[in-house]
Each structure stands twice: as C-alpha cells, then as structure tokens.
Amino acid sequence: MASLTKNSKDSIQDLLVRMERNNNIIQRLTKKINSYTCEPRDYTCFEKLYELKQSFKTYAGQQKRIMDLIKQKRGEAKGLKADIQMHLERFKKLEQDIAAYLLATDQYS
C-alpha cells in the first residue's frame, strides 16, 4: 500500500515537473512571438497573433491557479491530477497553434 501512495506522489511530481518545463517553453515562445522576426504581415496573421497572446494569458492564469491550489492542498494533490492533465493537453494545443503561426509568418519571408 505504501508503494501505491509513493507511486501516486511520484506521478504527481512528474506532472508538476512537466508543467514547469512547459511553462518555461511557453515563456520562450512568447518572447519569440513578440520579436520582430515574427511580425504579422496580413490581417489573418494579426488575428492569429491576438488569439495566441490571449491563449498565453489564459495558460499563465491556469498555471498560476493550479500551482496555488497545490500550495494550499499539499496532501490533496491527487485530486488535482485531472486538472494537471488537462493543463498539459492545453499546452500541446497551444504549442501546435504557435507552430502554425510561425509557419504562416515565415511564408512571407
């Protein structure tokens, strides 16, 4: 039984480490999106950039909310596992959107 709870805690820790890594990646991609090399050139790119920036804000807010909940409920992190999994899925979607935007702005170079 003790190994089951230990594995659960390890699993939560692994998810938290992934969340932190993803957050660092998002911060780097935000800097890249805001650089002059990724400037939008037409209306659709401006719209996509606006959507991405809103997604970044939403992602950051969700990250902060999850981290605050974890700090409040140190022993009850198992209940947050589903939230963390959903957050990681949002990261994958956001990463795909960023890649699509970068490809769209690069075609005009």
C-alpha angles and dihedrals in degrees: 000000000000091000090053093056090043091053090048091052091046089051091052090047090051090051091049091051090051090049091053092048091048090050090054090050091050091051091053092047090050089057090048093049090051093050122103091247091069099046114146115247103191140026096269091052090050089052092047091049090051091050091049092051090050089049090051090053092048092047092049091049092051091047091052092046093052093046091049091050090050091052091049096046104038094163096039100059091122089074090057095054092096091049091050092049091051090049091053089051089052088053091055091050092047091049090053091049091051092050090050091050093048090050091048094052093043093058090071095055 
